[in-house]
Amino acid sequence: MREEFTYAASGVDIDAGERAVTLMRAAVERTNRPEVVGGLGGFAGLFALDTQKYRRPLLASSTDGVGTKIALARQLDRHDTVGIDLVAMVVDDLVACGAEPLFLQDYVACGKVVPERIAAIVTGIAAGCTQAGAALVGGETAEHGDLMDADEYDLAATAVGVVEADAVLGPERVREGDAVVAMASSGFHSNGYSLVRHVVGAAGLDLHATPAGLDRPLGEELLEPTRIYALDCLALVAELGVDTVHALAHITGGGLAGNTARVVPDGLQAVLDRGTWALPDAVRLMEEHGVPRAESERAFNCGVGMVAAVAPEQADAAVALLAARGVPAWVAGTVRRRADEAAPAAELTGTYRR
């Protein structure tokens, strides 16, 4: 008798995928904005952009993933936070140019669809969208049983936003004398985790134990979701205006100096004083186990997740507005004339506070 083959036997369970959609539906629908047309389950997400609202709208888009932080989520069997990380990585890139996030679509690739796990992931994505004011208009879950282990998965997303053409933020607006306002990170965010995981493994650190200097288990510290700054930065621009808020830099891979440099024009230099904030204890833990300071400052955000270049006379107002919204912020440095063209566009000086 000839052997019969089924999709489920080859590693794709359609019924499990449909159950996952059922479990996540309510969380996704809570992200809806008035502009969303239709519901979950169509072949495409529809969004009615109100063009009468804008003078000359530019659409902005950003795509990213979470990276190897997912390996820790799998190790700890906690999957409700990495979705927030995913949203943060794309919407905070969008807002760096001044764009308001409008909607997002996600992609989940996994070895096996476990409906409850997929629902937890997407519920986290929906929570992140709510924090960012963006609608989750659709996505895709792909089961790759012959390519990935049963508990393995990866995430990616694309977000679309809108900004007025005459309100785009960037290095063209940055001026000598601008203050650099730093916004505190919530932890490692979603960068540097290949290094973090290498240190944890090499040093034999217990993810369930609380190391000296931390106030919770290491695993919880490392899975802390990325802070989403989008609505706070938009509020900053709305309140102070683009004549005051000149540029925003999302601090991701490459560290604080590397990403701040991306919004500094030729001939100028952003100088940030380490003495204006304390290096997070979790970063110090990595350094205690062999990560050199220079490598920390390239791989990790070192306590700063976003910076804004603002007119100096409004720096205190910017700090106060962010603080009122629950984002710890401070003036970390200034933009000055670059004395030497060979000098970096952004550099850190001084010593971190203890």
Rosetta blueprint (number, residue, H / E / L):
1 M L
2 R L
3 E L
4 E L
5 F L
6 T L
7 Y L
8 A L
9 A L
10 S L
11 G L
12 V L
13 D L
14 I H
15 D H
16 A H
17 G H
18 E H
19 R H
20 A H
21 V H
22 T H
23 L H
24 M H
25 R H
26 A H
27 A H
28 V H
29 E H
30 R L
31 T L
32 N L
33 R L
34 P L
35 E L
36 V E
37 V E
38 G L
39 G L
40 L L
41 G L
42 G L
43 F L
44 A L
45 G L
46 L E
47 F E
48 A L
49 L L
50 D L
51 T H
52 Q H
53 K H
54 Y L
55 R L
56 R L
57 P E
58 L E
59 L E
60 A E
61 S E
62 S E
63 T E
64 D E
65 G E
66 V L
67 G L
68 T L
69 K H
70 I H
71 A H
72 L H
73 A H
74 R H
75 Q H
76 L H
77 D L
78 R L
79 H L
80 D L
81 T L
82 V H
83 G H
84 I H
85 D H
86 L H
87 V H
88 A H
89 M H
90 V H
91 V H
92 D H
93 D H
94 L H
95 V H
96 A H
97 C H
98 G L
99 A L
100 E E
101 P E
102 L E
103 F E
104 L E
105 Q E
106 D E
107 Y E
108 V E
109 A E
110 C E
111 G L
112 K L
113 V L
114 V L
115 P H
116 E H
117 R H
118 I H
119 A H
120 A H
121 I H
122 V H
123 T H
124 G H
125 I H
126 A H
127 A H
128 G H
129 C H
130 T H
131 Q H
132 A H
133 G L
134 A L
135 A E
136 L E
137 V E
138 G E
139 G E
140 E E
141 T E
142 A E
143 E E
144 H L
145 G L
146 D L
147 L L
148 M L
149 D L
150 A L
151 D L
152 E L
153 Y E
154 D E
155 L E
156 A E
157 A E
158 T E
159 A E
160 V E
161 G E
162 V E
163 V E
164 E E
165 A H
166 D H
167 A H
168 V L
169 L L
170 G L
171 P H
172 E H
173 R H
174 V L
175 R L
176 E L
177 G L
178 D L
179 A E
180 V E
181 V E
182 A E
183 M E
184 A E
185 S L
186 S L
187 G L
188 F L
189 H L
190 S L
191 N L
192 G L
193 Y H
194 S H
195 L H
196 V H
197 R H
198 H H
199 V H
200 V H
201 G H
202 A H
203 A H
204 G L
205 L L
206 D L
207 L L
208 H L
209 A L
210 T L
211 P L
212 A L
213 G L
214 L L
215 D L
216 R L
217 P L
218 L H
219 G H
220 E H
221 E H
222 L H
223 L H
224 E L
225 P L
226 T L
227 R L
228 I L
229 Y L
230 A H
231 L H
232 D H
233 C H
234 L H
235 A H
236 L H
237 V H
238 A H
239 E H
240 L H
241 G L
242 V L
243 D L
244 T L
245 V E
246 H E
247 A E
248 L E
249 A E
250 H E
251 I L
252 T L
253 G L
254 G L
255 G H
256 L H
257 A H
258 G H
259 N H
260 T H
261 A H
262 R H
263 V H
264 V L
265 P L
266 D L
267 G L
268 L E
269 Q E
270 A E
271 V E
272 L E
273 D E
274 R H
275 G H
276 T H
277 W L
278 A E
279 L L
280 P L
281 D H
282 A H
283 V H
284 R H
285 L H
286 M H
287 E H
288 E H
289 H L
290 G L
291 V L
292 P L
293 R H
294 A H
295 E H
296 S H
297 E H
298 R H
299 A H
300 F L
301 N L
302 C L
303 G L
304 V E
305 G E
306 M E
307 V E
308 A E
309 A E
310 V E
311 A L
312 P H
313 E H
314 Q H
315 A H
316 D H
317 A H
318 A H
319 V H
320 A H
321 L H
322 L H
323 A H
324 A H
325 R L
326 G L
327 V L
328 P L
329 A E
330 W E
331 V E
332 A E
333 G E
334 T E
335 V E
336 R E
337 R E
338 R L
339 A L
340 D L
341 E L
342 A L
343 A L
344 P L
345 A L
346 A E
347 E E
348 L E
349 T E
350 G L
351 T L
352 Y L
353 R E
354 R L
